[in-house]
Amino acid sequence: MPIPEDVTGDEIDKDVRQELQSLPKTLAEDVARNLVMVARLLDEDPEGAYGYSRVALRLASRVAAVREAAGFAAYANQKYGEALAEFRAAKRMTGNIDLWPVMADCERGLGRPEKALDMAGAPEVHKLDKAGQVEMRLVAAGARRDMGQLDAAIVTLQSPELAANSVQPWTARLRYAYADALLAAGRESEAREWFAKAVEADRDGSTDASDRLAELDGVEFVDAMAEDEDGEVQAPSEASVDKDEDDKDDDQDGDQDDKD
């Protein structure tokens, strides 16, 4: 797959670069450039990211960072079985348990929420950092909802991290998940409160909390530039513009009459 000339491979994390030192120099550079493309495209073009991850995997399948990148690319494309296999391989290579929450979420994606809950109660969870533990809580709550256990999902999300006033990288997503669970349980007023709190914490727009809040408040957004049947953007018609102008004239005449 083609790689832009401005991608050198030096953009990758230093820890990944160190892993690639076990490879011949030219091969390491090729793998690094493909990993950079995976990172670049993962959010905007997951299919493209997946393609580059397969190239990297073909070149260096014994490098843990490559297996992890391949896992995230597969995960972004909802290839949960493949993603889980790659994450497990990376975990075996490094012994690192940071991937535990996303591995559990893969189990959810495969239709095995009970397995995800088993993982949420495993000893590995206690070895996760705070961010990882919050992520695991989100996955567990999602598994509860998969099983139709809405009240249990709400209780799962209730935690010191949820109640804290300080804003952390996970705060917006945690509050959003809690609001969404409350809404699913029919507790609309509470859901509105927590969507509002999610908006306050969502500084980088990682959730659509503001849209959900507006929806609950009955706010509708109208696109001023509509598309026609061919998908082309159309400006307001002359008739509508003329009508607007007539309305303005009528208003002005009415104001003048009031003055008289």
C-alpha positions as CSV (number, residue, x, y, z in Angstrom):
1,M,0.0,0.0,0.0
2,P,1.3,3.5,-0.9
3,I,2.7,5.6,2.0
4,P,3.1,9.4,1.7
5,E,6.7,10.6,1.4
6,D,6.4,12.8,4.5
7,V,5.9,9.6,6.6
8,T,9.4,8.6,7.7
9,G,8.6,6.2,10.6
10,D,10.3,8.5,13.1
11,E,6.9,9.6,14.2
12,I,6.2,6.5,16.2
13,D,6.5,6.2,20.0
14,K,10.0,5.7,21.3
15,D,9.0,2.4,23.0
16,V,7.7,1.0,19.7
17,R,10.9,2.2,18.0
18,Q,12.9,0.3,20.6
19,E,10.9,-2.9,19.9
20,L,11.7,-2.5,16.2
21,Q,15.4,-2.5,16.8
22,S,15.3,-6.3,16.8
23,L,14.6,-6.1,13.1
24,P,17.1,-5.2,10.2
25,K,17.2,-1.5,9.7
26,T,15.4,-1.3,6.4
27,L,12.7,-3.7,7.6
28,A,12.3,-1.7,10.8
29,E,11.8,1.5,8.8
30,D,9.1,-0.2,6.6
31,V,7.3,-1.5,9.6
32,A,7.5,1.8,11.4
33,R,6.0,3.7,8.4
34,N,3.1,1.3,8.2
35,L,2.4,1.7,11.9
36,V,2.4,5.4,11.5
37,M,-0.3,5.1,8.8
38,V,-2.3,2.8,11.1
39,A,-2.3,5.5,13.8
40,R,-3.1,8.2,11.3
41,L,-6.1,6.5,9.8
42,L,-7.5,4.6,12.7
43,D,-10.3,7.1,13.5
44,E,-11.0,8.6,10.1
45,D,-10.5,5.6,7.8
46,P,-10.5,2.4,9.8
47,E,-10.5,0.2,6.6
48,G,-7.4,2.0,5.4
49,A,-5.7,1.5,8.8
50,Y,-6.6,-2.1,8.7
51,G,-4.9,-2.5,5.4
52,Y,-1.6,-1.0,6.7
53,S,-1.8,-3.1,9.8
54,R,-1.9,-6.2,7.7
55,V,1.2,-5.1,5.8
56,A,3.0,-4.5,9.1
57,L,1.8,-7.8,10.4
58,R,3.1,-9.6,7.4
59,L,6.5,-7.9,7.8
60,A,7.0,-8.4,11.6
61,S,4.4,-10.6,13.3
62,R,6.8,-11.3,16.2
63,V,6.8,-7.7,17.3
64,A,4.3,-7.1,20.1
65,A,3.6,-3.5,19.0
66,V,2.7,-4.7,15.6
67,R,0.3,-7.3,17.0
68,E,-1.3,-4.6,19.2
69,A,-1.7,-2.2,16.3
70,A,-3.2,-5.0,14.2
71,G,-5.6,-5.7,17.1
72,F,-6.8,-2.1,17.3
73,A,-7.2,-1.9,13.5
74,A,-9.3,-5.1,13.5
75,Y,-11.3,-3.8,16.5
76,A,-12.1,-0.5,14.7
77,N,-13.5,-2.6,11.9
78,Q,-15.6,-4.7,14.2
79,K,-13.5,-7.8,13.5
80,Y,-13.7,-8.8,17.1
81,G,-12.5,-12.3,16.8
82,E,-9.4,-11.2,14.9
83,A,-8.8,-8.3,17.3
84,L,-9.0,-10.6,20.3
85,A,-6.5,-13.0,18.8
86,E,-4.0,-10.1,18.2
87,F,-4.5,-8.7,21.6
88,R,-3.9,-12.0,23.2
89,A,-0.7,-12.5,21.2
90,A,0.6,-9.1,22.3
91,K,-0.2,-9.8,25.9
92,R,1.7,-13.2,25.7
93,M,4.7,-11.4,24.2
94,T,4.9,-8.6,26.8
95,G,3.0,-9.9,29.9
96,N,1.3,-6.4,29.9
97,I,-2.3,-6.4,31.1
98,D,-3.2,-2.9,29.7
99,L,-5.2,-4.5,26.9
100,W,-7.5,-6.4,29.3
101,P,-10.5,-4.0,29.0
102,V,-10.5,-3.9,25.2
103,M,-10.1,-7.7,25.2
104,A,-13.2,-7.9,27.4
105,D,-15.0,-5.6,25.0
106,C,-14.1,-7.9,22.1
107,E,-15.9,-10.6,24.0
108,R,-19.0,-8.4,24.1
109,G,-18.6,-7.8,20.4
110,L,-18.6,-11.6,19.9
111,G,-21.9,-11.9,21.8
112,R,-20.3,-13.2,25.0
113,P,-21.2,-10.5,27.6
114,E,-20.9,-13.2,30.4
115,K,-17.3,-13.7,29.5
116,A,-16.7,-10.0,29.6
117,L,-18.1,-9.9,33.1
118,D,-15.9,-12.8,34.1
119,M,-12.9,-10.7,32.9
120,A,-14.2,-7.7,34.9
121,G,-13.9,-9.7,38.1
122,A,-10.5,-11.2,37.3
123,P,-7.4,-10.5,39.3
124,E,-5.9,-8.7,36.3
125,V,-8.2,-5.8,36.8
126,H,-6.5,-4.9,40.1
127,K,-3.2,-4.5,38.2
128,L,-4.7,-1.9,35.8
129,D,-4.0,1.8,36.4
130,K,-6.9,4.1,37.2
131,A,-7.7,4.7,33.5
132,G,-7.8,1.0,32.8
133,Q,-10.0,0.3,35.8
134,V,-12.5,3.0,34.6
135,E,-12.4,1.5,31.1
136,M,-13.1,-2.0,32.6
137,R,-16.1,-0.5,34.5
138,L,-17.5,0.9,31.3
139,V,-17.1,-2.5,29.5
140,A,-18.8,-4.3,32.5
141,A,-21.7,-1.9,32.4
142,G,-22.0,-2.4,28.7
143,A,-22.1,-6.2,29.2
144,R,-24.8,-5.7,31.8
145,R,-26.9,-3.8,29.3
146,D,-26.2,-6.4,26.7
147,M,-27.9,-8.9,29.1
148,G,-30.8,-6.5,29.7
149,Q,-29.7,-5.7,33.2
150,L,-30.2,-1.9,33.1
151,D,-30.3,-1.4,36.9
152,A,-27.1,-3.4,37.3
153,A,-25.5,-1.4,34.6
154,I,-26.3,1.8,36.4
155,V,-25.0,0.5,39.7
156,T,-21.8,-0.7,38.0
157,L,-21.1,2.8,36.8
158,Q,-21.6,4.4,40.2
159,S,-18.1,4.9,41.6
160,P,-15.8,7.5,43.2
161,E,-14.6,8.4,39.6
162,L,-18.2,9.2,38.6
163,A,-18.8,11.4,41.7
164,A,-15.5,13.2,41.5
165,N,-15.6,16.9,40.5
166,S,-12.2,16.9,38.9
167,V,-12.0,16.2,35.2
168,Q,-9.9,13.4,34.0
169,P,-9.4,11.9,30.4
170,W,-12.1,9.4,31.2
171,T,-14.6,11.7,32.9
172,A,-16.8,12.6,29.9
173,R,-17.2,9.1,28.7
174,L,-18.0,7.8,32.2
175,R,-20.6,10.5,32.8
176,Y,-22.0,9.9,29.3
177,A,-22.4,6.1,29.8
178,Y,-24.1,6.8,33.1
179,A,-26.5,9.2,31.5
180,D,-27.2,6.9,28.7
181,A,-27.9,4.0,31.1
182,L,-30.3,6.2,33.1
183,L,-32.1,7.2,30.0
184,A,-32.5,3.6,28.9
185,A,-34.0,2.9,32.3
186,G,-36.6,5.6,31.8
187,R,-35.0,8.0,34.3
188,E,-35.0,11.0,32.0
189,S,-34.6,13.9,34.4
190,E,-31.5,12.2,36.0
191,A,-30.2,11.4,32.5
192,R,-30.5,15.0,31.5
193,E,-28.5,16.1,34.5
194,W,-25.7,13.7,33.7
195,F,-25.6,14.5,30.0
196,A,-25.1,18.1,31.1
197,K,-22.3,17.0,33.3
198,A,-20.7,15.1,30.5
199,V,-20.9,18.2,28.3
200,E,-19.0,20.1,30.9
201,A,-16.2,17.5,31.0
202,D,-16.1,16.8,27.2
203,R,-13.4,19.3,26.2
204,D,-12.3,17.6,23.0
205,G,-15.7,16.5,21.7
206,S,-15.2,12.8,22.3
207,T,-18.9,12.2,22.9
208,D,-22.1,13.5,21.4
209,A,-23.4,14.5,24.8
210,S,-24.3,18.0,23.7
211,D,-26.5,16.6,20.9
212,R,-28.2,14.2,23.4
213,L,-28.8,17.0,25.8
214,A,-30.3,19.2,23.1
215,E,-32.5,16.3,22.0
216,L,-33.8,15.9,25.6
217,D,-34.5,19.6,25.7
218,G,-36.5,19.4,22.4
219,V,-34.0,21.5,20.5
220,E,-34.0,20.8,16.7
221,F,-31.2,21.8,14.4
222,V,-32.1,22.8,10.8
223,D,-29.5,22.8,8.1
224,A,-29.7,26.2,6.4
225,M,-28.1,24.7,3.2
226,A,-30.3,21.8,2.1
227,E,-29.4,19.2,-0.4
228,D,-31.5,18.4,-3.5
229,E,-32.3,14.8,-4.7
230,D,-28.9,14.7,-6.5
231,G,-27.1,15.4,-3.3
232,E,-26.1,18.9,-4.4
233,V,-26.2,21.8,-1.9
234,Q,-28.9,24.3,-2.7
235,A,-29.2,27.8,-1.5
236,P,-32.7,28.9,-0.3
237,S,-35.0,29.3,-3.3
238,E,-35.9,32.8,-4.6
239,A,-39.5,32.2,-3.7
240,S,-38.5,31.6,0.0
241,V,-36.2,34.6,-0.1
242,D,-38.9,36.8,-1.6
243,K,-41.3,35.5,1.1
244,D,-38.9,36.4,3.8
245,E,-38.5,39.8,2.3
246,D,-42.3,40.2,2.1
247,D,-42.6,39.2,5.7
248,K,-40.0,41.8,6.7
249,D,-41.9,44.4,4.7
250,D,-45.2,43.4,6.4
251,D,-43.5,43.7,9.8
252,Q,-42.1,47.1,8.9
253,D,-45.5,48.3,7.7
254,G,-47.1,47.0,10.8
255,D,-44.6,48.9,13.0
256,Q,-45.3,52.0,11.0
257,D,-49.1,51.7,11.5
258,D,-48.5,51.3,15.2
259,K,-46.5,54.5,15.2
260,D,-49.3,56.3,13.3
